[in-house]
Amino acid sequence: MKSTRFVFGRALAVLCALLFVSFGFMSCQQEDETEYVNYSLTGTWQSSYGEIFKITSTSLSNGGSWGNSYAGNNLVVSYTNDAATSGYIYIKYTRAMNSDYTYSETAPDVGKWYAVAFKELTASSLSLSGAYNASGKTSAETLEEAISTFTIANGYFDNYSECVKQ
C-alpha cells in the first residue's frame, strides 16, 4: 500500500512541475516581430508640386497656390496592410470639379463618394493619389460602391504625389 501512495504522489508532483514549467514558457513567448507604428494621417501635407492636402479626423481638402480643389467630409480610412502605412481615404464630396474644370460646392459630384489612396506613411512623409481613371467614374453613390470601384486593381491611382508634413 505504501508503494501505491508513493507512486501516485510522485506522479502528482511531476505533473504539477510540468504544468508550472509549461506556464512559464507560455508567458515568455516572443511577440510577432512586425512593428506596428500608428502614424497619423491627420495634418497638412504638401507635395513638391505645391499641392496641399489638409486631413482631419472627419474631412479632407485639396488645393494649392492655384486655389481650392476638391474637398469632402464623412472621412473613412481603410488600411491595406498590417503596419497601417497604406490604404484608402474615402470622403463624401463637399466641393468637386465642374465640367469647365472649376471647383464648386454645387458640382454634380457633390454629395457623392470619392477616394484618395495613400502609401509609405511615416511620421513626416506620405504619398497620396486621388482616384482617376480616364474611362472610369469620378464619384460613387455609396461608400460601398466607392470601396469596390476606386481601387488600384481597377486602374485608379496611377500617379502619387510625394508629400511632407507641414
Backbone hydrogen bonds, N-H to C=O, Kabsch-Sander energy under -0.5 kcal/mol:
donor,donor_aa,acceptor,acceptor_aa,energy
5,R,1,M,-1.7
6,F,2,K,-2.3
7,V,3,S,-2.3
8,F,4,T,-2.4
9,G,5,R,-2.6
10,R,6,F,-2.3
11,A,7,V,-2.5
12,L,8,F,-2.3
13,A,9,G,-2.2
14,V,10,R,-2.3
15,L,11,A,-2.5
16,C,12,L,-2.4
17,A,13,A,-2.1
18,L,14,V,-2.4
19,L,15,L,-2.3
20,F,16,C,-2.4
21,V,17,A,-2.4
22,S,18,L,-2.5
23,F,19,L,-2.5
24,G,20,F,-1.7
25,F,21,V,-2.1
26,M,22,S,-2.3
27,S,23,F,-1.9
28,C,24,G,-0.6
28,C,25,F,-0.7
29,Q,26,M,-1.0
36,Y,34,T,-0.6
37,V,35,E,-0.8
39,Y,37,V,-1.3
43,G,55,I,-2.9
45,W,43,G,-0.5
45,W,53,F,-3.1
46,Q,164,V,-2.6
47,S,51,E,-2.1
48,S,162,E,-0.9
50,G,47,S,-1.5
52,I,63,G,-3.2
53,F,45,W,-3.1
54,K,52,I,-0.5
54,K,61,S,-2.6
55,I,43,G,-2.9
55,I,53,F,-0.6
56,T,59,S,-2.9
60,L,72,G,-2.1
61,S,54,K,-2.1
62,N,70,Y,-2.8
63,G,52,I,-1.9
64,G,67,G,-1.4
67,G,64,G,-1.8
69,S,62,N,-3.2
71,A,95,R,-2.2
72,G,60,L,-2.5
73,N,92,K,-2.2
75,L,58,T,-1.7
76,V,90,Y,-2.2
78,S,88,Y,-2.8
80,T,86,S,-2.7
81,N,86,S,-0.7
84,A,81,N,-1.5
87,G,118,F,-2.5
88,Y,78,S,-2.8
89,I,116,V,-3.1
90,Y,76,V,-3.3
90,Y,88,Y,-0.5
91,I,114,Y,-2.1
92,K,73,N,-2.9
93,Y,91,I,-0.7
93,Y,112,K,-3.0
94,T,71,A,-2.8
95,R,71,A,-1.8
96,A,104,S,-2.3
98,N,102,T,-3.7
101,Y,98,N,-1.7
104,S,96,A,-2.3
107,A,104,S,-0.8
110,V,107,A,-1.6
111,G,93,Y,-2.2
112,K,109,D,-2.3
113,W,140,A,-3.3
114,Y,91,I,-2.5
116,V,89,I,-2.4
117,A,129,S,-2.9
118,F,87,G,-2.7
119,K,127,S,-1.8
121,L,85,T,-2.1
122,T,125,S,-2.7
126,L,163,C,-2.1
127,S,119,K,-2.4
128,L,161,S,-2.2
129,S,117,A,-2.2
131,A,115,A,-2.1
136,G,133,N,-2.6
140,A,113,W,-1.9
146,A,142,T,-2.1
147,I,143,L,-2.6
148,S,144,E,-1.9
149,T,145,E,-2.1
150,F,146,A,-2.2
151,T,149,T,-1.7
155,G,152,I,-1.8
156,Y,151,T,-1.9
160,Y,158,D,-0.5
161,S,128,L,-3.3
162,E,160,Y,-0.5
163,C,126,L,-3.4
163,C,161,S,-0.6
164,V,46,Q,-2.4
165,K,124,S,-2.2
166,Q,44,T,-3.2
